[in-house]
Amino acid sequence: MHQLRFILILGVLLVCMSGTALQAFAYYYDEDAYDMNELAYGPIYCPCSIPESDPVPEAEVVIPQPLNYQVNAGDTLYKIAKEFNVSLPSLMALNDTIDPKRLTVGQQLQIPNSDTAIPLPDGQSKTIKRVLSSTLTAYTAGIESTGKTASHPQYGITYSGSKAEEGRTIAVDPSIIPIGTTVYIDGVGIRTAEDTGSAVRGSRIDVFMDDVGQALNFGVKRNVKVYVLST
């Protein structure tokens, strides 16, 4: 019994001292185990020398924030709930200090977590001043849209005086969406009202694109929700 203990203790010491010795030990006592574990293909290190792995950081939980909405003429809580696809009871519960029968223009409401996610580039929350149902088309700076060629001094210059830029510029009716206003367009993203057009009237919006083919493929998209944001 004492001899067996001595052999076991010696084996443990060999594990912590030398991978090569362990290979020889395993081969001598259990040749099948040696082949199975392929000890000959690399050194075996003492378990006490294996560094502990760094703890995996927990994923950050992002809690959706309520949207802010500014009441407009003709608004009701039912209409607002429908526009943002939220339930009327949840809207009333979040704004329980407001008399639903006495909404006033300019009044601020909070919209509970809805299907509307507005990723603002500066990470700041802004008030939604208006929700529109718009028809979207696309245009370019070229002669096919503006009648101007690349040699024209005003080629690519918007009504606001800025250079039209894909991913930022839209043409609007200034009586509906004032120039300089930031909007969020479902399926398109954040855009800025910088341009106008003879065919852009009412809630219609023209989305600027660099490529003619891409603008043609964009086609006409109807009943698209547009959220007009505070400046």
C-alpha positions as CSV (number, residue, x, y, z in Angstrom):
1,M,0.0,0.0,0.0
2,H,2.8,2.4,0.9
3,Q,4.6,1.5,-2.3
4,L,1.4,2.4,-4.3
5,R,1.1,5.8,-2.6
6,F,4.7,6.5,-3.3
7,I,4.2,5.8,-7.0
8,L,1.1,8.0,-7.1
9,I,2.8,10.9,-5.4
10,L,5.8,10.5,-7.8
11,G,3.4,10.6,-10.7
12,V,1.9,13.9,-9.6
13,L,5.3,15.4,-9.1
14,L,6.3,14.3,-12.6
15,V,3.1,16.0,-14.0
16,C,4.2,19.4,-12.5
17,M,7.9,19.0,-13.3
18,S,8.0,17.8,-16.9
19,G,5.6,17.1,-19.7
20,T,8.2,14.7,-21.3
21,A,8.4,12.7,-18.1
22,L,4.6,12.4,-18.0
23,Q,4.7,11.1,-21.6
24,A,7.1,8.4,-20.6
25,F,5.1,7.6,-17.5
26,A,1.9,7.3,-19.4
27,Y,3.5,5.2,-22.2
28,Y,5.0,2.8,-19.6
29,Y,1.8,2.2,-17.6
30,D,-0.9,2.7,-20.3
31,E,0.3,2.6,-23.9
32,D,-3.3,2.8,-25.2
33,A,-4.0,6.0,-23.2
34,Y,-0.8,7.4,-24.6
35,D,-1.9,6.9,-28.1
36,M,-5.5,8.0,-27.4
37,N,-4.5,11.3,-25.9
38,E,-1.7,11.9,-28.4
39,L,0.8,13.0,-25.7
40,A,3.7,12.7,-28.1
41,Y,2.4,15.6,-30.2
42,G,3.1,18.3,-27.6
43,P,4.2,19.0,-24.0
44,I,1.8,18.6,-21.1
45,Y,1.8,21.5,-18.7
46,C,1.1,21.4,-15.0
47,P,-2.5,22.4,-14.3
48,C,-1.3,24.8,-11.7
49,S,0.5,26.8,-14.4
50,I,-2.6,27.5,-16.5
51,P,-3.6,31.1,-16.1
52,E,-7.2,31.9,-15.3
53,S,-9.2,33.4,-18.2
54,D,-10.5,36.9,-17.8
55,P,-14.1,37.1,-16.8
56,V,-16.5,37.7,-19.7
57,P,-18.0,41.2,-19.3
58,E,-21.8,41.3,-19.0
59,A,-23.7,42.7,-22.0
60,E,-24.9,46.2,-21.4
61,V,-28.7,46.3,-21.1
62,V,-30.1,49.2,-23.1
63,I,-33.5,50.4,-21.8
64,P,-35.6,52.1,-24.5
65,Q,-36.4,55.6,-23.6
66,P,-39.8,57.1,-24.1
67,L,-40.2,59.5,-27.0
68,N,-41.2,63.1,-26.5
69,Y,-44.1,64.5,-28.6
70,Q,-45.4,68.0,-29.0
71,V,-49.2,68.3,-29.3
72,N,-50.5,69.8,-32.5
73,A,-53.8,71.3,-33.4
74,G,-56.5,68.6,-33.9
75,D,-54.5,66.0,-31.8
76,T,-56.3,63.6,-29.5
77,L,-54.7,60.9,-27.4
78,Y,-56.4,58.3,-29.5
79,K,-54.9,59.8,-32.7
80,I,-51.4,60.1,-31.1
81,A,-51.6,56.5,-29.9
82,K,-52.5,55.3,-33.4
83,E,-49.7,57.3,-35.0
84,F,-47.1,55.7,-32.8
85,N,-48.7,52.3,-32.7
86,V,-49.0,52.2,-28.9
87,S,-52.0,51.3,-26.8
88,L,-54.2,54.2,-25.5
89,P,-54.1,52.9,-21.9
90,S,-50.3,52.9,-21.9
91,L,-50.2,56.4,-23.4
92,M,-52.6,57.6,-20.7
93,A,-50.7,55.9,-17.9
94,L,-47.4,57.5,-18.9
95,N,-49.1,60.9,-19.0
96,D,-51.5,60.5,-16.1
97,T,-51.2,64.1,-15.0
98,I,-52.6,65.4,-18.3
99,D,-56.3,65.8,-18.8
100,P,-57.1,63.8,-22.0
101,K,-60.0,66.2,-22.8
102,R,-57.9,69.3,-22.6
103,L,-54.9,68.9,-24.7
104,T,-53.3,72.2,-25.7
105,V,-51.1,73.0,-28.7
106,G,-47.4,72.8,-27.7
107,Q,-48.1,70.5,-24.8
108,Q,-45.4,67.9,-24.2
109,L,-46.3,64.2,-24.0
110,Q,-44.2,61.1,-23.5
111,I,-44.8,58.2,-25.9
112,P,-44.2,54.8,-24.3
113,N,-41.9,52.2,-25.8
114,S,-43.2,51.8,-29.4
115,D,-42.2,50.3,-32.7
116,T,-40.6,53.7,-33.6
117,A,-36.9,53.8,-32.9
118,I,-35.2,57.0,-33.8
119,P,-31.3,56.7,-33.8
120,L,-30.2,60.3,-33.5
121,P,-26.6,60.8,-34.6
122,D,-25.7,62.9,-31.6
123,G,-27.3,60.5,-29.2
124,Q,-29.6,63.2,-27.8
125,S,-33.3,63.0,-27.4
126,K,-35.4,65.4,-29.4
127,T,-39.1,66.2,-29.4
128,I,-41.2,65.0,-32.2
129,K,-43.1,68.0,-33.4
130,R,-45.2,66.3,-36.0
131,V,-45.9,63.0,-37.7
132,L,-46.6,62.9,-41.4
133,S,-47.7,60.3,-43.9
134,S,-45.6,61.1,-46.9
135,T,-45.0,60.1,-50.4
136,L,-41.2,59.6,-51.1
137,T,-39.4,59.9,-54.4
138,A,-35.7,60.4,-55.2
139,Y,-33.7,63.0,-57.2
140,T,-30.2,63.8,-58.2
141,A,-28.2,66.9,-59.0
142,G,-28.1,66.1,-62.7
143,I,-30.1,67.5,-65.6
144,E,-32.7,64.7,-65.3
145,S,-33.8,66.1,-62.0
146,T,-32.7,69.8,-61.8
147,G,-32.1,70.7,-65.4
148,K,-28.5,71.7,-64.5
149,T,-25.3,70.2,-66.0
150,A,-22.1,69.7,-64.1
151,S,-20.7,72.9,-65.6
152,H,-23.6,75.0,-64.2
153,P,-22.4,77.2,-61.3
154,Q,-25.3,76.1,-59.1
155,Y,-24.9,72.4,-59.9
156,G,-25.6,70.4,-56.7
157,I,-26.3,73.5,-54.6
158,T,-29.5,73.3,-52.6
159,Y,-32.1,75.9,-51.8
160,S,-30.5,76.4,-48.4
161,G,-27.1,77.1,-50.1
162,S,-25.5,73.9,-49.0
163,K,-24.0,71.2,-51.2
164,A,-26.5,68.4,-51.7
165,E,-25.2,65.2,-50.0
166,E,-26.6,61.7,-50.1
167,G,-27.6,60.4,-46.7
168,R,-28.4,63.9,-45.5
169,T,-30.3,66.1,-48.0
170,I,-34.0,66.0,-48.8
171,A,-36.2,68.4,-50.8
172,V,-39.5,69.4,-49.1
173,D,-42.3,71.8,-49.2
174,P,-41.1,74.6,-46.8
175,S,-44.7,75.4,-45.8
176,I,-45.0,71.8,-44.3
177,I,-41.4,71.1,-43.3
178,P,-39.3,74.3,-42.8
179,I,-35.8,74.4,-44.4
180,G,-33.2,73.3,-41.8
181,T,-35.5,70.9,-40.1
182,T,-34.3,67.4,-39.1
183,V,-36.7,64.5,-39.8
184,Y,-36.7,60.8,-39.3
185,I,-38.1,58.8,-42.2
186,D,-39.2,55.2,-41.7
187,G,-36.9,52.9,-43.7
188,V,-34.6,55.8,-44.7
189,G,-33.2,57.3,-41.5
190,I,-32.3,60.8,-40.3
191,R,-32.4,63.5,-43.0
192,T,-32.3,67.3,-43.2
193,A,-34.6,69.5,-45.2
194,E,-32.2,71.5,-47.4
195,D,-33.9,71.7,-50.8
196,T,-37.1,72.4,-52.6
197,G,-38.6,71.3,-55.9
198,S,-41.4,72.4,-58.3
199,A,-43.1,69.0,-57.9
200,V,-42.5,68.7,-54.1
201,R,-45.8,69.9,-52.6
202,G,-47.6,69.0,-49.4
203,S,-46.1,66.1,-47.4
204,R,-44.2,64.8,-50.4
205,I,-40.4,64.4,-49.9
206,D,-37.6,64.0,-52.5
207,V,-34.6,62.1,-51.2
208,F,-31.3,63.1,-52.7
209,M,-29.1,60.5,-54.3
210,D,-25.8,60.6,-56.2
211,D,-26.6,57.9,-58.7
212,V,-29.3,58.2,-61.4
213,G,-30.0,54.4,-61.5
214,Q,-30.3,54.2,-57.8
215,A,-32.8,57.1,-57.8
216,L,-34.9,55.4,-60.5
217,N,-34.8,52.1,-58.6
218,F,-36.0,53.9,-55.5
219,G,-39.3,54.6,-57.3
220,V,-42.4,56.0,-55.4
221,K,-43.0,55.0,-51.9
222,R,-46.4,56.0,-50.4
223,N,-47.8,56.3,-46.9
224,V,-44.3,56.4,-45.3
225,K,-44.2,57.8,-41.8
226,V,-42.1,60.9,-41.3
227,Y,-41.3,62.2,-37.8
228,V,-40.5,65.9,-37.8
229,L,-38.0,66.7,-35.0
230,S,-37.4,69.8,-33.1
231,T,-34.4,71.8,-34.2
